[in-house]
């Protein structure tokens, strides 16, 4: 069986003592290498058309000078410091809430301030109307009411209600009758009073359609049911089956000419010629000799070698 070789973009410094990092010629864009340079083991990579020490790139040297004048060198993680600052900033924002970014005032988007009584000032509150209802037995009693705009008078003498549109209430023209629609429906499906219909209350007569047609918006229920019945009638027993049995429900054999042909861009059925790259024998599909891959019933076999280039 032939051998399949896979070459990665990872390279290895061959062990020769070298004092300079790899060049962009040795390490093209997108490649990485590992090994020892100038006595230091590290990993180098080319991700911006220049070779950098990826381990050194993630840290920074900081010199700390003590009060005594003595100095020491500490290596701290730049990413760790940045993450810590970002985390602390977010914690402050989360603790203060969204109000922390708002200005005090009464304009749109501002946070209003309570007065000395712990309440909002009246100038930023919308007008509030409280509607009261009064039951009276005559027009005179309605006109004598001490009410405000928006109040309602219920007249028991004429079974009508009136709302005060403007003051004074003593003027009859200032009262507007609240009209109620007349009830022209006497019964629904034989029911009176508060009617609640369910599916059991609705029945329909229909005739099976003579030709197949789709249901349409706006047509009557008996017409739609007639169309559906036609489809069920034509489908016969298949209309009520969960699965179709090929040997009993399907008549005939699908011709080969009607099967899709496999191509480079579409799935389908393909014949494997004897001189081609694939062959089939006893249910096993395999690559012809020299191509290095064999497909059996349960496995895919190949000689695979992973190569790492050296520099």
WOVEN-V36352 format. One record per residue. N is the residue number from 1. RES is the residue in one letter. SS is DSSP state (H for helix, E for strand, C for the rest). PSI is psi in whole degrees, -180 to 180 (* if undefined). NEAR is the number of other ideal C-beta (glycine too) atoms within 12 Angstrom. Layout:
n | res | ss | psi | near
N | RES | SS | PSI | NEAR
N | RES | SS | PSI | NEAR
This chain:
n | res | ss | psi | near
1 | X | C | 137 | 16
2 | X | C | 167 | 17
3 | X | E | 133 | 15
4 | X | E | 120 | 20
5 | X | E | 132 | 15
6 | X | E | 124 | 16
7 | X | E | 125 | 15
8 | X | E | 174 | 16
9 | X | E | 16 | 18
10 | X | E | 128 | 23
11 | X | E | 164 | 27
12 | X | E | 129 | 23
13 | X | C | 125 | 30
14 | X | C | 6 | 18
15 | X | C | -14 | 13
16 | X | C | 131 | 13
17 | X | C | 113 | 13
18 | X | C | 152 | 21
19 | X | C | -9 | 12
20 | X | C | 148 | 15
21 | X | C | 164 | 30
22 | X | C | 151 | 33
23 | X | C | 170 | 18
24 | X | C | -17 | 21
25 | X | C | -43 | 12
26 | X | C | -31 | 24
27 | X | C | 85 | 34
28 | X | C | 173 | 21
29 | X | C | 129 | 15
30 | X | C | -3 | 17
31 | X | C | 156 | 28
32 | X | E | 159 | 30
33 | X | E | 162 | 36
34 | X | E | 155 | 27
35 | X | E | -156 | 29
36 | X | E | 127 | 21
37 | X | E | 126 | 29
38 | X | C | 41 | 15
39 | X | C | 6 | 10
40 | X | E | 127 | 18
41 | X | E | 132 | 16
42 | X | E | -174 | 25
43 | X | E | 131 | 29
44 | X | E | 149 | 35
45 | X | E | 153 | 30
46 | X | E | 100 | 27
47 | X | C | -1 | 19
48 | X | C | 35 | 12
49 | X | C | 23 | 15
50 | X | C | 144 | 17
51 | X | E | 126 | 31
52 | X | E | 153 | 22
53 | X | E | 107 | 26
54 | X | H | -30 | 20
55 | X | H | -45 | 19
56 | X | H | -31 | 21
57 | X | H | -27 | 20
58 | X | C | 9 | 18
59 | X | C | 166 | 18
60 | X | E | 144 | 17
61 | X | E | 128 | 13
62 | X | E | 128 | 15
63 | X | E | 123 | 13
64 | X | E | 118 | 14
65 | X | E | 120 | 12
66 | X | C | 166 | 11
67 | X | C | -33 | 7
68 | X | C | -8 | 8
69 | X | C | -15 | 7
70 | X | C | 153 | 10
71 | X | E | 155 | 12
72 | X | E | 156 | 13
73 | X | E | 129 | 13
74 | X | E | 141 | 15
75 | X | E | 118 | 17
76 | X | E | 156 | 17
77 | X | C | 117 | 17
78 | X | H | -40 | 17
79 | X | H | -40 | 14
80 | X | H | -41 | 15
81 | X | H | -45 | 17
82 | X | H | -44 | 15
83 | X | H | -39 | 13
84 | X | H | -41 | 15
85 | X | H | -44 | 14
86 | X | H | -39 | 14
87 | X | H | -43 | 14
88 | X | H | -40 | 14
89 | X | H | -43 | 15
90 | X | H | -36 | 13
91 | X | H | -39 | 12
92 | X | H | -43 | 14
93 | X | H | -43 | 15
94 | X | H | -36 | 12
95 | X | H | -39 | 12
96 | X | H | -27 | 13
97 | X | C | -179 | 11
98 | X | H | -22 | 11
99 | X | H | -20 | 15
100 | X | H | -24 | 14
101 | X | H | 7 | 12
102 | X | C | 151 | 16
103 | X | C | 156 | 14
104 | X | E | 136 | 13
105 | X | C | -171 | 13
106 | X | C | 7 | 16
107 | X | C | 173 | 11
108 | X | C | 131 | 10
109 | X | C | -4 | 13
110 | X | C | 162 | 14
111 | X | E | 117 | 19
112 | X | C | 154 | 21
113 | X | C | 137 | 17
114 | X | C | 153 | 12
115 | X | C | -172 | 13
116 | X | C | -18 | 7
117 | X | C | 6 | 8
118 | X | C | 24 | 8
119 | X | C | 160 | 12
120 | X | C | 146 | 15
121 | X | C | 150 | 15
122 | X | H | -28 | 13
123 | X | H | -20 | 10
124 | X | H | 5 | 18
125 | X | C | 137 | 12
126 | X | C | 157 | 8
127 | X | C | 136 | 10
128 | X | C | 125 | 8
129 | X | C | 128 | 13
130 | X | C | 120 | 12
131 | X | C | 124 | 17
132 | X | C | 152 | 19
133 | X | E | 143 | 20
134 | X | E | 130 | 26
135 | X | E | 122 | 19
136 | X | E | 159 | 26
137 | X | C | 0 | 16
138 | X | C | 169 | 16
139 | X | H | -39 | 22
140 | X | H | -41 | 14
141 | X | H | -35 | 21
142 | X | H | -42 | 34
143 | X | H | -17 | 23
144 | X | C | -2 | 18
145 | X | C | 143 | 29
146 | X | C | 84 | 16
147 | X | C | 174 | 29
148 | X | C | 168 | 20
149 | X | C | 131 | 20
150 | X | C | -13 | 23
151 | X | C | 155 | 29
152 | X | E | 136 | 29
153 | X | E | 128 | 37
154 | X | E | 115 | 25
155 | X | E | 113 | 26
156 | X | C | -20 | 16
157 | X | C | -27 | 15
158 | X | C | 5 | 15
159 | X | C | 44 | 13
160 | X | E | 161 | 20
161 | X | E | 148 | 24
162 | X | E | 145 | 32
163 | X | E | 139 | 28
164 | X | E | 117 | 33
165 | X | C | -34 | 21
166 | X | C | 160 | 17
167 | X | C | 156 | 17
168 | X | C | 159 | 18
169 | X | C | -15 | 30
170 | X | C | -9 | 19
171 | X | C | 123 | 17
172 | X | H | -35 | 18
173 | X | H | -18 | 15
174 | X | H | -7 | 23
175 | X | E | 132 | 32
176 | X | E | 127 | 20
177 | X | E | 136 | 21
178 | X | C | 107 | 19
179 | X | C | 144 | 10
180 | X | C | 140 | 9
181 | X | C | 147 | 7
182 | X | C | 147 | 7
183 | X | C | 98 | 9
184 | X | C | -12 | 6
185 | X | C | 118 | 12
186 | X | C | -33 | 12
187 | X | C | 159 | 13
188 | X | E | 117 | 14
189 | X | C | 36 | 16
190 | X | C | -1 | 11
191 | X | E | 145 | 15
192 | X | C | 172 | 11
193 | X | C | -144 | 11
194 | X | C | 109 | 8
195 | X | C | 128 | 14
196 | X | C | 114 | 11
197 | X | C | 140 | 14
198 | X | C | 177 | 10
199 | X | H | -29 | 10
200 | X | H | -17 | 8
201 | X | H | -10 | 13
202 | X | C | 124 | 15
203 | X | C | 154 | 13
204 | X | C | 150 | 15
205 | X | C | 135 | 12
206 | X | C | 161 | 18
207 | X | C | 134 | 15
208 | X | C | 132 | 20
209 | X | C | 156 | 23
210 | X | C | -23 | 12
211 | X | C | 158 | 12
212 | X | C | 133 | 17
213 | X | C | 151 | 18
214 | X | C | 151 | 14
215 | X | C | 152 | 20
216 | X | C | 150 | 10
217 | X | C | 135 | 8
218 | X | C | -13 | 8
219 | X | C | 160 | 17
220 | X | C | 161 | 16
221 | X | H | -39 | 17
222 | X | H | -33 | 19
223 | X | H | -44 | 23
224 | X | H | -44 | 21
225 | X | H | -34 | 22
226 | X | H | -39 | 25
227 | X | H | -44 | 26
228 | X | H | -41 | 23
229 | X | H | -35 | 23
230 | X | H | -43 | 23
231 | X | H | -44 | 21
232 | X | H | -39 | 18
233 | X | H | -44 | 20
234 | X | H | -33 | 18
235 | X | H | -21 | 16
236 | X | H | -135 | 11
237 | X | H | -25 | 14
238 | X | H | -23 | 18
239 | X | H | -22 | 16
240 | X | H | 23 | 11
241 | X | C | 141 | 12
242 | X | C | -36 | 9
243 | X | C | 151 | 10
244 | X | C | 127 | 15
245 | X | C | 121 | 12
246 | X | H | -36 | 11
247 | X | H | -21 | 9
248 | X | H | -32 | 11
249 | X | H | -20 | 16
250 | X | C | 127 | 12
251 | X | C | 129 | 11
252 | X | C | -178 | 9
253 | X | C | 139 | 11
254 | X | C | 123 | 12
255 | X | C | 149 | 8
256 | X | H | -34 | 12
257 | X | H | -22 | 9
258 | X | H | -2 | 11
259 | X | C | 145 | 14
260 | X | C | 143 | 14
261 | X | E | 133 | 15
262 | X | C | 135 | 14
263 | X | C | -176 | 10
264 | X | C | -23 | 8
265 | X | C | -4 | 8
266 | X | C | 147 | 10
267 | X | C | 155 | 11
268 | X | C | -158 | 14
269 | X | E | 134 | 16
270 | X | C | 143 | 19
271 | X | C | 139 | 14
272 | X | C | 108 | 19
273 | X | C | 154 | 11
274 | X | C | -30 | 11
275 | X | C | 3 | 8
276 | X | C | -174 | 15
277 | X | C | -26 | 19
278 | X | E | 152 | 22
279 | X | E | 155 | 20
280 | X | E | 132 | 20
281 | X | E | 122 | 15
282 | X | C | 41 | 9
283 | X | C | 3 | 10
284 | X | E | 125 | 18
285 | X | E | 125 | 21
286 | X | E | 160 | 27
287 | X | E | 137 | 25
288 | X | C | 155 | 22
289 | X | C | 139 | 13
290 | X | C | -12 | 14
291 | X | C | -10 | 20
292 | X | C | 4 | 22
293 | X | E | 136 | 23
294 | X | E | 129 | 25
295 | X | E | 121 | 23
296 | X | C | -172 | 17
297 | X | C | -37 | 14
298 | X | C | -10 | 9
299 | X | C | 164 | 12
300 | X | E | 121 | 16
301 | X | E | 141 | 19
302 | X | E | 151 | 20
303 | X | E | 110 | 17
304 | X | E | 129 | 16
305 | X | E | 126 | 14
306 | X | E | 120 | 13
307 | X | E | 134 | 16
308 | X | E | 118 | 21
309 | X | E | 151 | 22
310 | X | E | 154 | 19
311 | X | C | * | 29
